[in-house]
Amino acid sequence: MGSAKQSRSTPFELAHPVYLDTPMLVSFLAALEDGVSYHSEIAEKQAQSKKSTGEASGTVKLPSLASLLGLNLSVNGKYSRESGGDQSTESKFIREHTSASLFNRLRSRLHADDLVREIPEGGSIVDVVSGDIVEVAGQFEATPLRLLIDFMKNVYPFAEEDAKKALAALPEVKRNQRRSGSQQGRADELHQVDAAREEILKRIEEQEGIMRTIEILERDLLSSPMVDLIFRQSGFSGLVTANREYFTSEVAAALVGGRFSMIGKVTAVDVRENASNSVVRRGGMGAFANSIVVPMLKQMREDMPIHGVEIELPEAHIGGHYIQVIPLAIFV
């Protein structure tokens, strides 16, 4: 695998896979070990021997009868018969493998056979080529479009409830009620209430329109069987293409704010100093990344601090040295 490979001199640690592509795991392990068994059978056998001896007096003139009865004639004229029997008990135990235990087995085998390239923190990917199996550690992030969709879905119920409360809090002004005071003052009060109601209803309509757009964007993303993640390390960045079947909401939640390791197959490498690779490429919106998504994200970054919202939306492009990986496992 080249000079970048590093062997481990310390005992291999146990790893817990947060994300695991099981078919990829099984195919790799089967190729290395000529098949995969999810269980092994252990048999333990315990044997006991029983021996009984009987003696009788007799004379040497009965050898034929003694032989017939299975008796051994003793020197002193006594004959004996031995009877024996073996009893055995066999216990069988089944050792079951889990996907996680098989992953630890595979990872150990990959390192032992020098088949994986470890890239340390701040390491270089200049010598990495497509097809390499790499192990790297860093932070994983959702793409900006995924973050935006999740943020809006989480915030919208609160904004909707706030608008409804504001609408309910408007004072009731009876238009045909006779009351003291100038007609002009009453007209002004009616105008203010109507204007406030109209403003709130307009806000609700805008929110509903935004959520319809968000729903369209999410359906567009979910139409792809793959999930893109941004990988960041001090030496380079990358795009991780995970299988949606195994990248569940629990996996996404577990990756928030932590540092994890990854083993996977490299599918692309870009070591140009001015490299720029889009992270918005799934679904139909991928075709409009520069014309729609980039301006929308820019506007959101400018507007959110004004409203006291704190959320970091990453750029729609990754600059600098870049690697793309299909992950076998993301683990800790």
FENFEN-V796736 format. One record per pair of residues at least 24 apart in sequence whose C-alpha atoms are under 10 Angstrom apart, sorted by sequence separation. I is the first residue (numbers start at 1). J is the second residue. D is the distance in whole Angstrom. If there is no record, write none. Layout:
i | j | d
I | J | D
I | J | D
//
This chain:
i | j | d
55 | 79 | 6
56 | 80 | 6
170 | 194 | 9
240 | 264 | 9
54 | 79 | 8
55 | 80 | 4
56 | 81 | 9
240 | 265 | 10
54 | 80 | 5
55 | 81 | 7
170 | 196 | 8
233 | 259 | 10
240 | 266 | 9
241 | 267 | 10
290 | 316 | 8
53 | 80 | 7
54 | 81 | 5
55 | 82 | 9
170 | 197 | 7
232 | 259 | 10
240 | 267 | 10
289 | 316 | 8
290 | 317 | 10
53 | 81 | 6
54 | 82 | 7
107 | 135 | 10
289 | 317 | 9
52 | 81 | 8
53 | 82 | 5
54 | 83 | 9
167 | 196 | 8
168 | 197 | 10
239 | 268 | 9
52 | 82 | 6
53 | 83 | 7
166 | 196 | 9
167 | 197 | 6
238 | 268 | 9
51 | 82 | 7
52 | 83 | 5
53 | 84 | 9
166 | 197 | 9
167 | 198 | 10
231 | 262 | 10
238 | 269 | 9
51 | 83 | 6
52 | 84 | 6
167 | 199 | 10
238 | 270 | 10
50 | 83 | 8
51 | 84 | 4
52 | 85 | 9
167 | 200 | 7
50 | 84 | 5
51 | 85 | 7
166 | 200 | 7
167 | 201 | 8
49 | 84 | 7
50 | 85 | 5
51 | 86 | 9
236 | 271 | 9
279 | 314 | 10
280 | 315 | 10
281 | 316 | 10
49 | 85 | 6
50 | 86 | 6
164 | 200 | 8
279 | 315 | 8
280 | 316 | 6
48 | 85 | 8
49 | 86 | 5
50 | 87 | 8
163 | 200 | 6
164 | 201 | 9
278 | 315 | 9
279 | 316 | 6
280 | 317 | 8
48 | 86 | 6
49 | 87 | 6
162 | 200 | 10
163 | 201 | 8
239 | 277 | 9
278 | 316 | 6
279 | 317 | 6
47 | 86 | 7
48 | 87 | 5
49 | 88 | 9
238 | 277 | 9
239 | 278 | 9
240 | 279 | 10
277 | 316 | 8
278 | 317 | 4
279 | 318 | 7
47 | 87 | 6
48 | 88 | 6
163 | 203 | 8
164 | 204 | 8
239 | 279 | 7
276 | 316 | 10
277 | 317 | 5
278 | 318 | 6
46 | 87 | 8
47 | 88 | 4
48 | 89 | 9
163 | 204 | 7
238 | 279 | 9
276 | 317 | 6
277 | 318 | 5
278 | 319 | 9
46 | 88 | 5
47 | 89 | 6
162 | 204 | 10
275 | 317 | 10
276 | 318 | 5
277 | 319 | 7
45 | 88 | 7
46 | 89 | 5
47 | 90 | 9
160 | 203 | 9
161 | 204 | 10
275 | 318 | 8
276 | 319 | 5
277 | 320 | 9
45 | 89 | 6
46 | 90 | 6
159 | 203 | 10
160 | 204 | 7
163 | 207 | 10
275 | 319 | 5
276 | 320 | 7
277 | 321 | 10
44 | 89 | 8
45 | 90 | 4
46 | 91 | 8
159 | 204 | 9
274 | 319 | 7
275 | 320 | 5
276 | 321 | 9
277 | 322 | 8
44 | 90 | 6
45 | 91 | 6
273 | 319 | 8
274 | 320 | 6
275 | 321 | 7
276 | 322 | 8
277 | 323 | 10
43 | 90 | 7
44 | 91 | 5
45 | 92 | 9
160 | 207 | 8
272 | 319 | 9
273 | 320 | 5
274 | 321 | 8
275 | 322 | 8
43 | 91 | 6
44 | 92 | 6
159 | 207 | 8
160 | 208 | 9
271 | 319 | 10
272 | 320 | 7
273 | 321 | 7
42 | 91 | 8
43 | 92 | 4
44 | 93 | 8
230 | 279 | 8
270 | 319 | 10
271 | 320 | 7
272 | 321 | 6
273 | 322 | 10
42 | 92 | 6
43 | 93 | 6
229 | 279 | 8
270 | 320 | 8
271 | 321 | 5
272 | 322 | 9
41 | 92 | 7
42 | 93 | 5
43 | 94 | 9
156 | 207 | 8
228 | 279 | 8
270 | 321 | 6
271 | 322 | 6
41 | 93 | 6
42 | 94 | 6
156 | 208 | 9
228 | 280 | 9
269 | 321 | 8
270 | 322 | 5
271 | 323 | 8
40 | 93 | 8
41 | 94 | 5
42 | 95 | 8
228 | 281 | 9
269 | 322 | 6
270 | 323 | 6
40 | 94 | 6
41 | 95 | 6
156 | 210 | 9
228 | 282 | 8
268 | 322 | 8
269 | 323 | 5
270 | 324 | 9
39 | 94 | 6
40 | 95 | 5
41 | 96 | 9
152 | 207 | 10
156 | 211 | 8
227 | 282 | 8
268 | 323 | 6
269 | 324 | 6
39 | 95 | 5
40 | 96 | 7
226 | 282 | 8
267 | 323 | 8
268 | 324 | 5
269 | 325 | 9
38 | 95 | 8
39 | 96 | 4
40 | 97 | 8
225 | 282 | 10
266 | 323 | 7
267 | 324 | 6
268 | 325 | 7
38 | 96 | 6
39 | 97 | 6
152 | 210 | 9
153 | 211 | 8
224 | 282 | 7
266 | 324 | 6
267 | 325 | 6
268 | 326 | 10
37 | 96 | 9
38 | 97 | 5
39 | 98 | 9
152 | 211 | 8
221 | 280 | 10
223 | 282 | 9
224 | 283 | 7
265 | 324 | 9
266 | 325 | 4
267 | 326 | 7
37 | 97 | 8
38 | 98 | 7
221 | 281 | 9
222 | 282 | 9
223 | 283 | 7
264 | 324 | 10
265 | 325 | 5
266 | 326 | 6
38 | 99 | 9
153 | 214 | 8
221 | 282 | 6
222 | 283 | 8
223 | 284 | 10
264 | 325 | 6
265 | 326 | 5
266 | 327 | 9
149 | 211 | 9
152 | 214 | 8
153 | 215 | 9
220 | 282 | 8
221 | 283 | 6
263 | 325 | 9
264 | 326 | 5
265 | 327 | 6
38 | 101 | 10
152 | 215 | 10
220 | 283 | 5
221 | 284 | 8
262 | 325 | 9
263 | 326 | 9
264 | 327 | 4
265 | 328 | 7
38 | 102 | 8
149 | 213 | 10
150 | 214 | 9
219 | 283 | 9
220 | 284 | 6
221 | 285 | 8
262 | 326 | 10
263 | 327 | 6
264 | 328 | 5
37 | 102 | 9
149 | 214 | 6
218 | 283 | 10
220 | 285 | 7
221 | 286 | 10
262 | 327 | 7
263 | 328 | 6
264 | 329 | 7
36 | 102 | 9
148 | 214 | 9
149 | 215 | 8
217 | 283 | 9
220 | 286 | 10
262 | 328 | 8
263 | 329 | 6
264 | 330 | 9
217 | 284 | 9
262 | 329 | 6
263 | 330 | 7
149 | 217 | 8
150 | 218 | 9
217 | 285 | 8
261 | 329 | 8
262 | 330 | 4
263 | 331 | 8
145 | 214 | 10
149 | 218 | 7
261 | 330 | 6
262 | 331 | 6
260 | 330 | 7
261 | 331 | 5
262 | 332 | 9
146 | 217 | 9
260 | 331 | 6
261 | 332 | 6
145 | 217 | 8
146 | 218 | 8
259 | 331 | 9
260 | 332 | 5
26 | 99 | 9
29 | 102 | 8
33 | 106 | 9
145 | 218 | 9
259 | 332 | 8
25 | 99 | 8
29 | 103 | 9
32 | 106 | 9
258 | 332 | 9
25 | 100 | 10
28 | 103 | 10
146 | 221 | 8
255 | 330 | 9
26 | 102 | 8
29 | 105 | 8
30 | 106 | 10
33 | 109 | 9
145 | 221 | 9
255 | 331 | 10
22 | 99 | 7
25 | 102 | 8
26 | 103 | 9
29 | 106 | 6
32 | 109 | 8
21 | 99 | 9
22 | 100 | 9
25 | 103 | 7
28 | 106 | 8
29 | 107 | 9
32 | 110 | 9
20 | 99 | 8
239 | 318 | 9
251 | 330 | 9
20 | 100 | 8
22 | 102 | 10
26 | 106 | 9
29 | 109 | 9
238 | 318 | 8
19 | 100 | 10
22 | 103 | 9
25 | 106 | 8
29 | 110 | 9
32 | 113 | 10
146 | 227 | 10
237 | 318 | 7
238 | 319 | 9
17 | 99 | 9
18 | 100 | 9
21 | 103 | 10
25 | 107 | 10
28 | 110 | 9
146 | 228 | 9
236 | 318 | 10
237 | 319 | 8
238 | 320 | 10
17 | 100 | 6
20 | 103 | 8
146 | 229 | 10
236 | 319 | 9
237 | 320 | 7
238 | 321 | 8
239 | 322 | 8
240 | 323 | 8
241 | 324 | 7
242 | 325 | 9
243 | 326 | 8
16 | 100 | 7
17 | 101 | 10
143 | 227 | 9
230 | 314 | 9
236 | 320 | 7
237 | 321 | 6
238 | 322 | 5
239 | 323 | 6
240 | 324 | 6
241 | 325 | 6
242 | 326 | 6
243 | 327 | 8
15 | 100 | 8
16 | 101 | 9
142 | 227 | 9
143 | 228 | 7
144 | 229 | 10
235 | 320 | 9
236 | 321 | 5
237 | 322 | 5
238 | 323 | 4
239 | 324 | 5
240 | 325 | 5
241 | 326 | 5
242 | 327 | 6
243 | 328 | 10
14 | 100 | 10
15 | 101 | 9
17 | 103 | 8
142 | 228 | 7
143 | 229 | 6
144 | 230 | 9
232 | 318 | 10
235 | 321 | 8
236 | 322 | 6
237 | 323 | 7
238 | 324 | 5
239 | 325 | 7
240 | 326 | 6
241 | 327 | 7
242 | 328 | 9
14 | 101 | 9
16 | 103 | 9
17 | 104 | 9
141 | 228 | 9
142 | 229 | 5
143 | 230 | 6
231 | 318 | 10
235 | 322 | 10
236 | 323 | 8
237 | 324 | 9
238 | 325 | 8
239 | 326 | 9
240 | 327 | 7
242 | 329 | 9
15 | 103 | 8
16 | 104 | 8
141 | 229 | 6
142 | 230 | 6
143 | 231 | 10
230 | 318 | 9
242 | 330 | 10
14 | 103 | 10
15 | 104 | 6
140 | 229 | 6
141 | 230 | 5
142 | 231 | 9
14 | 104 | 7
139 | 229 | 10
140 | 230 | 6
141 | 231 | 6
232 | 322 | 10
13 | 104 | 9
14 | 105 | 9
139 | 230 | 8
140 | 231 | 5
141 | 232 | 8
231 | 322 | 9
12 | 104 | 9
15 | 107 | 9
139 | 231 | 6
140 | 232 | 7
231 | 323 | 9
14 | 107 | 10
138 | 231 | 7
139 | 232 | 5
140 | 233 | 9
231 | 324 | 9
14 | 108 | 9
137 | 231 | 9
138 | 232 | 6
139 | 233 | 7
230 | 324 | 9
231 | 325 | 10
12 | 107 | 9
13 | 108 | 9
136 | 231 | 10
137 | 232 | 9
138 | 233 | 5
229 | 324 | 10
12 | 108 | 7
137 | 233 | 7
138 | 234 | 8
143 | 239 | 9
228 | 324 | 10
229 | 325 | 10
11 | 108 | 10
136 | 233 | 9
138 | 236 | 10
139 | 237 | 10
140 | 238 | 10
141 | 239 | 10
142 | 240 | 10
228 | 326 | 10
12 | 111 | 9
138 | 237 | 9
140 | 239 | 9
141 | 240 | 10
12 | 112 | 10
140 | 240 | 9
226 | 326 | 10
8 | 111 | 8
7 | 111 | 7
8 | 112 | 8
6 | 111 | 9
7 | 112 | 8
5 | 111 | 10
7 | 113 | 10
8 | 114 | 10
7 | 114 | 7
6 | 114 | 8
5 | 114 | 7
7 | 116 | 9
5 | 115 | 9
6 | 116 | 9
7 | 117 | 9
8 | 118 | 10
123 | 233 | 9
124 | 234 | 10
125 | 235 | 8
142 | 252 | 8
5 | 116 | 7
6 | 117 | 7
7 | 118 | 9
122 | 233 | 7
123 | 234 | 8
124 | 235 | 6
125 | 236 | 8
141 | 252 | 9
4 | 116 | 10
5 | 117 | 5
6 | 118 | 6
121 | 233 | 7
122 | 234 | 5
123 | 235 | 5
124 | 236 | 8
140 | 252 | 9
1 | 114 | 8
4 | 117 | 7
5 | 118 | 6
6 | 119 | 9
120 | 233 | 9
121 | 234 | 6
122 | 235 | 4
123 | 236 | 8
142 | 255 | 9
1 | 115 | 7
3 | 117 | 9
4 | 118 | 7
5 | 119 | 8
6 | 120 | 9
120 | 234 | 10
121 | 235 | 7
122 | 236 | 8
141 | 255 | 8
142 | 256 | 9
1 | 116 | 8
2 | 117 | 8
4 | 119 | 8
120 | 235 | 9
121 | 236 | 9
140 | 255 | 7
141 | 256 | 7
1 | 117 | 7
4 | 120 | 10
119 | 235 | 9
139 | 255 | 8
140 | 256 | 8
141 | 257 | 9
139 | 256 | 9
140 | 257 | 8
141 | 258 | 10
139 | 257 | 8
140 | 258 | 8
4 | 123 | 9
139 | 258 | 6
140 | 259 | 8
4 | 124 | 9
138 | 258 | 8
139 | 259 | 5
140 | 260 | 8
4 | 125 | 9
138 | 259 | 5
139 | 260 | 6
140 | 261 | 10
4 | 126 | 10
137 | 259 | 7
138 | 260 | 6
139 | 261 | 9
140 | 262 | 10
4 | 127 | 7
137 | 260 | 6
138 | 261 | 6
3 | 127 | 9
4 | 128 | 8
136 | 260 | 8
137 | 261 | 4
138 | 262 | 8
2 | 127 | 8
136 | 261 | 6
137 | 262 | 6
1 | 127 | 10
2 | 128 | 9
135 | 261 | 7
136 | 262 | 5
137 | 263 | 9
1 | 128 | 9
135 | 262 | 5
136 | 263 | 7
1 | 129 | 10
134 | 262 | 8
135 | 263 | 4
136 | 264 | 9
5 | 134 | 9
134 | 263 | 6
135 | 264 | 7
133 | 263 | 7
134 | 264 | 6
135 | 265 | 9
1 | 132 | 8
133 | 264 | 6
134 | 265 | 7
1 | 133 | 9
132 | 264 | 8
133 | 265 | 5
134 | 266 | 7
131 | 264 | 9
132 | 265 | 6
133 | 266 | 6
131 | 265 | 6
132 | 266 | 5
133 | 267 | 10
145 | 279 | 9
146 | 280 | 9
130 | 265 | 8
131 | 266 | 5
132 | 267 | 8
144 | 279 | 8
145 | 280 | 7
129 | 265 | 10
130 | 266 | 5
131 | 267 | 6
132 | 268 | 10
143 | 279 | 6
144 | 280 | 8
129 | 266 | 7
130 | 267 | 5
131 | 268 | 8
142 | 279 | 10
143 | 280 | 7
145 | 282 | 10
128 | 266 | 8
129 | 267 | 8
130 | 268 | 5
129 | 268 | 7
130 | 269 | 7
128 | 268 | 9
129 | 269 | 7
145 | 285 | 9
128 | 269 | 7
129 | 270 | 10
127 | 269 | 10
128 | 270 | 10
126 | 269 | 8
128 | 271 | 10
118 | 262 | 10
125 | 269 | 8
126 | 270 | 9
127 | 271 | 10
145 | 289 | 10
118 | 263 | 9
125 | 270 | 9
126 | 271 | 6
117 | 263 | 9
125 | 271 | 7
126 | 272 | 10
116 | 263 | 8
124 | 271 | 9
116 | 264 | 9
145 | 293 | 8
116 | 265 | 10
144 | 293 | 9
145 | 294 | 10
148 | 297 | 8
144 | 294 | 10
145 | 296 | 10
145 | 297 | 8
148 | 300 | 9
144 | 297 | 8
107 | 263 | 9
151 | 311 | 8
148 | 311 | 9
147 | 311 | 9
148 | 312 | 10
147 | 312 | 9
148 | 313 | 7
147 | 313 | 7
146 | 313 | 10
147 | 314 | 9
144 | 312 | 9
145 | 313 | 8
144 | 313 | 5
145 | 314 | 9
143 | 313 | 8
144 | 314 | 5
145 | 315 | 10
142 | 313 | 10
143 | 314 | 7
144 | 315 | 7
145 | 316 | 8
142 | 314 | 9
143 | 315 | 9
144 | 316 | 6
141 | 314 | 9
143 | 316 | 8
144 | 317 | 10
143 | 317 | 10
140 | 330 | 10
134 | 325 | 9
133 | 325 | 9
135 | 327 | 10
130 | 323 | 9
132 | 325 | 10
133 | 326 | 10
134 | 327 | 9
135 | 328 | 10
137 | 330 | 9
129 | 323 | 9
130 | 324 | 9
131 | 325 | 9
133 | 327 | 9
134 | 328 | 10
135 | 329 | 10
136 | 330 | 10
137 | 331 | 9
126 | 321 | 8
128 | 323 | 9
130 | 325 | 9
133 | 328 | 9
135 | 330 | 10
137 | 332 | 9
125 | 321 | 8
126 | 322 | 10
124 | 321 | 9
125 | 322 | 8
125 | 323 | 8
21 | 242 | 8
20 | 242 | 9
21 | 243 | 7
107 | 329 | 10
19 | 242 | 9
20 | 243 | 9
21 | 244 | 10
19 | 243 | 9
21 | 245 | 9
22 | 246 | 8
21 | 246 | 6
103 | 328 | 9
20 | 246 | 7
21 | 247 | 9
103 | 329 | 8
19 | 246 | 7
20 | 247 | 8
18 | 246 | 10
19 | 247 | 6
18 | 247 | 9
19 | 248 | 9
100 | 329 | 10
19 | 250 | 10
20 | 251 | 10
100 | 331 | 10
18 | 250 | 9
19 | 251 | 6
18 | 251 | 6
19 | 252 | 9
17 | 251 | 10
18 | 252 | 9
19 | 254 | 9
18 | 254 | 7
19 | 255 | 9
18 | 255 | 8
24 | 264 | 10
18 | 260 | 9
20 | 262 | 10
17 | 260 | 10
18 | 261 | 10
19 | 262 | 9
20 | 263 | 10
21 | 264 | 10
17 | 261 | 9
18 | 262 | 10
17 | 262 | 9
15 | 261 | 9
28 | 328 | 10
24 | 326 | 10
24 | 327 | 9
25 | 328 | 7
24 | 328 | 6
25 | 329 | 8
21 | 326 | 10
23 | 328 | 9
24 | 329 | 9
21 | 327 | 7
22 | 328 | 8
20 | 327 | 8
21 | 328 | 5
22 | 329 | 9
19 | 327 | 9
20 | 328 | 6
21 | 329 | 6
19 | 328 | 8
20 | 329 | 4
21 | 330 | 9
19 | 329 | 5
20 | 330 | 7
17 | 328 | 10
18 | 329 | 7
19 | 330 | 5
20 | 331 | 8
17 | 329 | 6
18 | 330 | 6
19 | 331 | 7
16 | 329 | 9
17 | 330 | 6
18 | 331 | 5
16 | 330 | 9
17 | 331 | 4
18 | 332 | 7
15 | 330 | 10
16 | 331 | 5
17 | 332 | 6
15 | 331 | 6
16 | 332 | 5
15 | 332 | 6
14 | 332 | 9
//
